[in-house]
Amino acid sequence: SEHQHIRYNPLRDDWVLVSAHRVKRPWQGQLEKPPPEDVPRWDPKNPLCPGATRANGEVSLGTPGPGSLCRPLLPSSHLSPRQVNPQYEGTFVFPNDFPALQPDAPEPDDSDHPLFRAAPARGVCKVMCFHPWSDLTLPLMSLPEIRAVIDAWAELATDLGASYPWVQIFENKGAMMGCSNPHPHCQVWASSFLPNEACLEDRTQRQHLSQHGVPMLLEYAEQEARRKERLVIENADWLVVVPYWATWPYQTLLLPRRHVCRLQDLSSSERDSLASIMQRLLIKYDNLFEVSFPYSMGWHGAPTGPYLEEDCKHWQLHAHYYPPLLRSATVRKFMVGYEMLAQAQRDLTPEQAAERLRSLPEVHYKKRAE
């Protein structure tokens, strides 16, 4: 805990430098602006709000998620279907107005040299709003509302996964992580190819199963549940740990206890317990510095599309949470210099981070007065 060392990440087949003593150094660098606390519940100028116009100037005609209700803002006699967005009351899914992937992109030109290669890239990008209220993030939502988000994730993974080999569900929360809209939402990108991280995790998990006879992350979850030094929270179906190889200061890994390959394979009871453990984790994150905690998170599971017919038992479903804050709500970890040119480096041990998260209360700081 006091001396630098390197740790191996078997999921990415790389190493991270742990330099716990560096967290004691004085900080005179950039201070981040805390997220606003006065986000309006509804703003007609916010393109993610019910009844608002989309960012590209078009009216949103997305599809409500499972269990959602839609009603117009005005009596139906005053409306045409294209004049206002649905007044959604649950999850809400619509096509991204500025997609990184499109289904009908042309083939790239042939390369005349092996150092200048290109390949086709097609897909679809969707946005999913978690809730109609802009001031309500996941840790402040009710368990049934979080369960509705999980059901919508699974439905999208199933629908898009029928055609595309990779469906990436991810949430960027907070301006610090590049999110330009405070409304609670995530994105879903389905691609005609396996992205780099998916290829890497497919290779390492396949190798581990071949060499050890058990899925890597299933064995890892069992080890962490027994050792407990990096365990943050757990329930009957799930556990959250700061992984032994964590790069970001308060990075966590959300793992199921049983062998499950894809999000859509979860049972109803596992989805309920997932909603519970997500809420508990995100409350702890917010309580750490008493701020709406920024992060990037995403689900990784077995590939889909043509891979649905292949043996993917080396895969284990999991979610990564990558939060940037290091010392306070205004001091973040920068991945620059050595991290960009050599290898990842962290400033406190995963065990120290897990202990701090583990000791935090599970009542949200905004609700303690209640």
C-alpha positions as CSV (number, residue, x, y, z in Angstrom):
1,S,0.0,0.0,0.0
2,E,3.0,2.3,0.4
3,H,5.3,1.2,-2.4
4,Q,4.9,1.3,-6.2
5,H,4.4,-1.9,-8.1
6,I,2.7,-3.1,-11.3
7,R,-0.4,-5.3,-11.5
8,Y,-1.5,-7.5,-14.4
9,N,-5.0,-7.1,-15.9
10,P,-5.9,-10.5,-17.4
11,L,-9.0,-9.1,-19.1
12,R,-7.0,-6.7,-21.2
13,D,-3.7,-8.5,-21.2
14,D,-1.8,-5.4,-19.9
15,W,-0.3,-3.9,-16.8
16,V,-1.0,-0.9,-14.5
17,L,1.5,1.0,-12.4
18,V,0.2,1.5,-8.8
19,S,1.9,4.4,-7.1
20,A,-0.1,4.9,-3.9
21,H,2.3,7.4,-2.3
22,R,1.6,9.9,-5.1
23,V,-1.8,10.7,-3.7
24,K,-0.1,12.6,-0.9
25,R,1.5,15.1,-3.3
26,P,0.2,18.7,-3.2
27,W,-2.2,19.7,-6.0
28,Q,-1.9,23.0,-7.8
29,G,-3.4,21.8,-11.1
30,Q,-6.7,22.3,-12.7
31,L,-9.9,22.4,-10.5
32,E,-13.1,21.1,-12.1
33,K,-16.4,22.9,-11.8
34,P,-18.8,20.9,-9.7
35,P,-22.0,19.8,-11.6
36,P,-25.0,22.2,-11.3
37,E,-27.5,21.5,-8.5
38,D,-30.2,23.6,-10.1
39,V,-31.1,21.5,-13.2
40,P,-34.7,22.2,-14.1
41,R,-37.0,19.3,-13.9
42,W,-38.4,20.1,-17.4
43,D,-37.1,22.5,-20.0
44,P,-38.8,23.0,-23.4
45,K,-35.4,23.8,-24.9
46,N,-33.8,20.6,-23.7
47,P,-34.1,18.1,-26.7
48,L,-34.3,15.1,-24.3
49,C,-37.3,16.4,-22.4
50,P,-40.8,15.2,-23.1
51,G,-42.5,17.5,-25.6
52,A,-39.2,19.1,-26.7
53,T,-37.8,19.5,-30.2
54,R,-34.9,17.3,-31.1
55,A,-31.3,18.7,-31.3
56,N,-31.4,18.6,-35.1
57,G,-34.6,20.7,-35.2
58,E,-36.9,17.7,-35.8
59,V,-39.6,16.5,-33.5
60,S,-38.6,13.3,-31.6
61,L,-40.6,10.3,-32.7
62,G,-38.8,7.7,-30.6
63,T,-40.2,4.6,-29.1
64,P,-41.1,4.4,-25.4
65,G,-39.4,1.7,-23.5
66,P,-41.0,-1.3,-21.8
67,G,-43.7,-0.2,-19.3
68,S,-43.7,3.5,-20.5
69,L,-46.8,5.5,-21.0
70,C,-47.1,8.3,-23.5
71,R,-49.7,11.0,-23.6
72,P,-49.8,14.3,-25.6
73,L,-49.1,17.7,-24.0
74,L,-52.3,19.1,-25.5
75,P,-55.6,17.5,-26.4
76,S,-55.3,15.3,-29.4
77,S,-57.6,17.5,-31.4
78,H,-54.9,20.2,-31.3
79,L,-52.0,18.0,-32.4
80,S,-50.6,16.1,-35.3
81,P,-48.3,13.2,-34.4
82,R,-45.2,15.2,-35.7
83,Q,-45.8,18.5,-33.7
84,V,-44.6,17.4,-30.3
85,N,-42.6,14.7,-28.7
86,P,-44.4,12.0,-26.7
87,Q,-45.0,13.0,-23.1
88,Y,-43.2,9.9,-22.0
89,E,-43.4,8.7,-18.4
90,G,-40.8,6.0,-18.3
91,T,-37.8,5.1,-20.5
92,F,-37.8,6.6,-24.0
93,V,-35.7,5.4,-27.0
94,F,-35.1,7.3,-30.2
95,P,-32.5,7.4,-33.0
96,N,-29.4,9.5,-32.3
97,D,-29.6,12.7,-34.4
98,F,-25.9,12.8,-35.0
99,P,-24.9,9.1,-35.2
100,A,-21.4,7.8,-35.4
101,L,-22.6,4.8,-37.3
102,Q,-25.2,4.6,-40.1
103,P,-26.6,1.4,-41.7
104,D,-26.1,2.4,-45.3
105,A,-22.5,3.7,-45.3
106,P,-20.6,3.0,-48.6
107,E,-17.7,0.6,-48.8
108,P,-14.3,2.3,-48.4
109,D,-11.9,2.5,-51.3
110,D,-9.5,-0.4,-51.7
111,S,-6.0,0.1,-50.2
112,D,-2.9,0.2,-52.3
113,H,-0.6,-0.6,-49.3
114,P,-0.9,-2.7,-46.1
115,L,-0.1,0.3,-43.9
116,F,-3.2,2.1,-45.2
117,R,-6.0,-0.3,-44.6
118,A,-9.7,0.5,-44.2
119,A,-12.8,-1.7,-43.7
120,P,-16.6,-1.2,-43.8
121,A,-18.3,0.2,-40.7
122,R,-22.0,0.2,-40.5
123,G,-24.5,0.3,-37.7
124,V,-27.2,2.3,-35.8
125,C,-27.0,4.6,-32.8
126,K,-29.8,5.2,-30.4
127,V,-30.4,7.4,-27.3
128,M,-32.3,6.1,-24.3
129,C,-33.8,8.5,-21.7
130,F,-34.1,6.9,-18.3
131,H,-36.8,9.2,-16.9
132,P,-38.8,12.2,-18.0
133,W,-37.3,14.4,-15.2
134,S,-34.0,16.1,-16.0
135,D,-33.1,16.5,-12.3
136,L,-33.4,12.8,-11.5
137,T,-30.3,10.6,-11.9
138,L,-30.2,6.8,-11.5
139,P,-29.2,6.8,-7.8
140,L,-32.3,9.0,-7.1
141,M,-34.7,6.9,-9.1
142,S,-36.9,4.2,-7.5
143,L,-36.1,0.5,-7.9
144,P,-39.0,0.0,-10.3
145,E,-37.8,2.9,-12.4
146,I,-34.2,1.4,-12.5
147,R,-35.7,-2.0,-13.3
148,A,-37.5,-0.4,-16.3
149,V,-34.1,0.9,-17.5
150,I,-32.6,-2.6,-17.3
151,D,-35.5,-4.1,-19.2
152,A,-35.1,-1.5,-21.9
153,W,-31.4,-2.2,-22.1
154,A,-32.1,-6.0,-22.5
155,E,-34.8,-5.3,-25.1
156,L,-32.4,-3.1,-27.2
157,A,-29.6,-5.7,-26.8
158,T,-32.0,-8.4,-28.1
159,D,-33.5,-6.3,-31.0
160,L,-30.2,-4.8,-32.3
161,G,-28.3,-8.0,-31.5
162,A,-30.4,-10.0,-33.9
163,S,-28.6,-8.2,-36.8
164,Y,-25.4,-6.7,-35.4
165,P,-22.4,-8.6,-33.8
166,W,-21.8,-5.9,-31.1
167,V,-24.3,-3.8,-29.2
168,Q,-22.6,-1.3,-26.9
169,I,-24.7,0.1,-24.1
170,F,-22.9,3.0,-22.4
171,E,-23.7,6.0,-20.1
172,N,-21.5,9.1,-19.9
173,K,-22.6,10.9,-16.8
174,G,-21.5,14.5,-16.1
175,A,-19.8,17.2,-18.2
176,M,-16.4,16.0,-17.0
177,M,-17.0,12.8,-19.0
178,G,-18.1,14.6,-22.1
179,C,-21.9,14.6,-21.5
180,S,-23.4,17.8,-22.9
181,N,-27.0,17.2,-21.5
182,P,-27.8,16.7,-17.8
183,H,-31.0,14.8,-18.6
184,P,-30.6,11.1,-17.4
185,H,-29.8,9.1,-20.5
186,C,-27.5,6.6,-22.1
187,Q,-26.5,5.7,-25.7
188,V,-26.6,2.4,-27.5
189,W,-24.4,1.8,-30.6
190,A,-24.8,-1.3,-32.6
191,S,-21.9,-2.1,-35.1
192,S,-21.2,-4.4,-38.0
193,F,-17.8,-5.2,-36.5
194,L,-16.4,-6.1,-33.1
195,P,-14.7,-3.0,-31.5
196,N,-11.2,-3.2,-30.1
197,E,-12.2,-3.8,-26.5
198,A,-14.6,-6.5,-27.5
199,C,-12.0,-8.3,-29.5
200,L,-9.5,-8.1,-26.7
201,E,-11.9,-9.4,-24.0
202,D,-13.0,-12.1,-26.4
203,R,-9.4,-13.3,-26.8
204,T,-8.4,-13.2,-23.2
205,Q,-11.6,-14.9,-21.9
206,R,-11.3,-17.6,-24.6
207,Q,-7.7,-18.2,-23.6
208,H,-8.6,-18.4,-19.9
209,L,-11.4,-20.9,-20.4
210,S,-9.1,-23.0,-22.6
211,Q,-6.3,-23.0,-20.1
212,H,-8.2,-23.2,-16.8
213,G,-11.6,-24.7,-17.7
214,V,-13.7,-22.0,-16.1
215,P,-14.8,-18.6,-17.4
216,M,-12.3,-15.9,-16.2
217,L,-14.7,-13.5,-14.7
218,L,-16.8,-16.2,-13.0
219,E,-13.6,-17.4,-11.3
220,Y,-12.6,-13.9,-10.5
221,A,-16.0,-13.1,-8.9
222,E,-15.7,-16.2,-6.7
223,Q,-12.2,-15.2,-5.6
224,E,-13.2,-11.6,-4.8
225,A,-16.3,-12.7,-2.9
226,R,-14.0,-14.9,-0.8
227,R,-11.1,-12.4,-0.3
228,K,-13.4,-9.4,0.3
229,E,-10.6,-6.8,0.4
230,R,-11.7,-5.2,-2.8
231,L,-15.4,-5.9,-2.4
232,V,-17.6,-2.8,-2.2
233,I,-21.2,-4.3,-2.1
234,E,-22.9,-7.6,-2.8
235,N,-26.2,-9.3,-2.8
236,A,-27.5,-12.8,-3.7
237,D,-26.9,-12.4,-7.5
238,W,-24.3,-9.7,-7.9
239,L,-21.1,-8.2,-6.5
240,V,-19.3,-4.9,-7.1
241,V,-15.5,-4.8,-6.7
242,V,-12.7,-2.3,-7.3
243,P,-10.8,-4.7,-9.6
244,Y,-7.3,-5.7,-8.6
245,W,-6.1,-4.1,-11.8
246,A,-8.2,-1.0,-11.7
247,T,-6.9,2.0,-13.5
248,W,-9.2,4.9,-12.6
249,P,-9.2,5.9,-8.9
250,Y,-12.7,4.6,-8.0
251,Q,-13.2,2.2,-10.9
252,T,-15.6,-0.6,-10.2
253,L,-16.6,-3.9,-11.9
254,L,-20.2,-5.2,-11.6
255,L,-20.3,-9.0,-11.9
256,P,-23.1,-11.7,-11.7
257,R,-22.5,-14.6,-9.4
258,R,-23.7,-17.2,-11.9
259,H,-22.4,-17.8,-15.4
260,V,-24.4,-15.6,-17.8
261,C,-23.2,-14.5,-21.2
262,R,-25.6,-11.6,-22.1
263,L,-27.7,-9.0,-20.5
264,Q,-30.9,-10.3,-22.1
265,D,-30.2,-13.7,-20.5
266,L,-30.9,-12.4,-16.9
267,S,-33.9,-13.7,-15.1
268,S,-36.6,-11.4,-13.7
269,S,-35.2,-11.8,-10.1
270,E,-31.7,-11.1,-11.3
271,R,-32.9,-7.9,-13.0
272,D,-34.6,-6.9,-9.7
273,S,-31.4,-7.5,-7.7
274,L,-29.4,-5.7,-10.4
275,A,-31.6,-2.6,-10.0
276,S,-30.9,-2.8,-6.2
277,I,-27.1,-3.2,-6.4
278,M,-26.8,-0.5,-9.1
279,Q,-28.8,1.9,-6.9
280,R,-26.6,1.1,-3.9
281,L,-23.3,1.6,-5.9
282,L,-24.4,4.9,-7.4
283,I,-25.6,6.2,-4.1
284,K,-22.1,5.5,-2.7
285,Y,-20.5,7.2,-5.6
286,D,-22.6,10.3,-5.0
287,N,-21.9,10.2,-1.3
288,L,-18.1,10.0,-1.8
289,F,-17.7,13.7,-2.5
290,E,-21.4,14.7,-2.0
291,V,-21.8,15.5,-5.7
292,S,-23.6,14.0,-8.7
293,F,-20.7,11.6,-9.4
294,P,-19.4,11.6,-13.0
295,Y,-18.4,8.4,-14.8
296,S,-18.5,6.5,-18.0
297,M,-20.0,3.0,-17.7
298,G,-20.9,0.3,-20.1
299,W,-22.0,-3.3,-20.4
300,H,-19.8,-6.1,-22.0
301,G,-21.3,-9.4,-22.9
302,A,-20.9,-12.1,-25.5
303,P,-21.2,-10.9,-29.1
304,T,-24.4,-11.2,-31.0
305,G,-25.6,-11.3,-34.6
306,P,-23.7,-14.3,-36.2
307,Y,-22.1,-15.1,-32.9
308,L,-25.5,-16.1,-31.5
309,E,-25.0,-19.5,-33.2
310,E,-21.5,-19.9,-31.9
311,D,-20.2,-21.2,-28.6
312,C,-19.6,-18.2,-26.4
313,K,-19.4,-19.8,-23.0
314,H,-16.0,-18.2,-22.4
315,W,-17.8,-14.9,-22.0
316,Q,-19.2,-13.6,-18.7
317,L,-21.5,-10.6,-18.5
318,H,-20.1,-7.6,-16.7
319,A,-20.3,-3.8,-16.4
320,H,-17.4,-1.4,-16.1
321,Y,-17.7,1.9,-14.2
322,Y,-14.9,4.4,-14.9
323,P,-15.2,7.6,-12.7
324,P,-12.5,10.3,-13.1
325,L,-12.6,12.0,-9.6
326,L,-9.5,11.4,-7.5
327,R,-9.3,13.7,-4.4
328,S,-12.5,15.7,-4.3
329,A,-15.4,16.9,-6.5
330,T,-13.0,19.3,-8.2
331,V,-9.8,17.2,-8.6
332,R,-9.8,14.5,-11.2
333,K,-7.3,11.9,-12.4
334,F,-5.7,12.9,-15.8
335,M,-4.7,10.1,-18.2
336,V,-1.8,12.0,-19.8
337,G,2.0,11.9,-20.2
338,Y,3.1,8.5,-18.8
339,E,-0.3,7.0,-19.2
340,M,-0.6,7.9,-22.8
341,L,3.0,7.2,-23.7
342,A,3.9,4.2,-21.5
343,Q,1.1,2.5,-19.5
344,A,-1.8,3.2,-17.1
345,Q,-0.9,4.5,-13.6
346,R,-3.0,5.0,-10.5
347,D,-2.5,7.1,-7.3
348,L,-4.1,4.9,-4.6
349,T,-4.4,1.2,-4.3
350,P,-7.6,-0.6,-5.3
351,E,-7.9,-1.9,-1.8
352,Q,-7.8,1.7,-0.4
353,A,-10.5,2.8,-2.9
354,A,-12.7,-0.2,-2.1
355,E,-12.5,0.4,1.6
356,R,-13.5,4.0,1.2
357,L,-16.4,3.2,-1.0
358,R,-17.4,0.3,1.3
359,S,-17.6,2.5,4.3
360,L,-19.9,5.1,2.8
361,P,-23.6,5.2,3.8
362,E,-26.2,3.8,1.4
363,V,-28.7,6.7,2.0
364,H,-28.2,9.4,-0.6
365,Y,-26.8,12.6,0.9
366,K,-29.7,14.6,-0.6
367,K,-32.2,12.4,1.2
368,R,-30.6,12.3,4.7
369,A,-32.7,15.1,6.0
370,E,-35.8,13.1,5.1
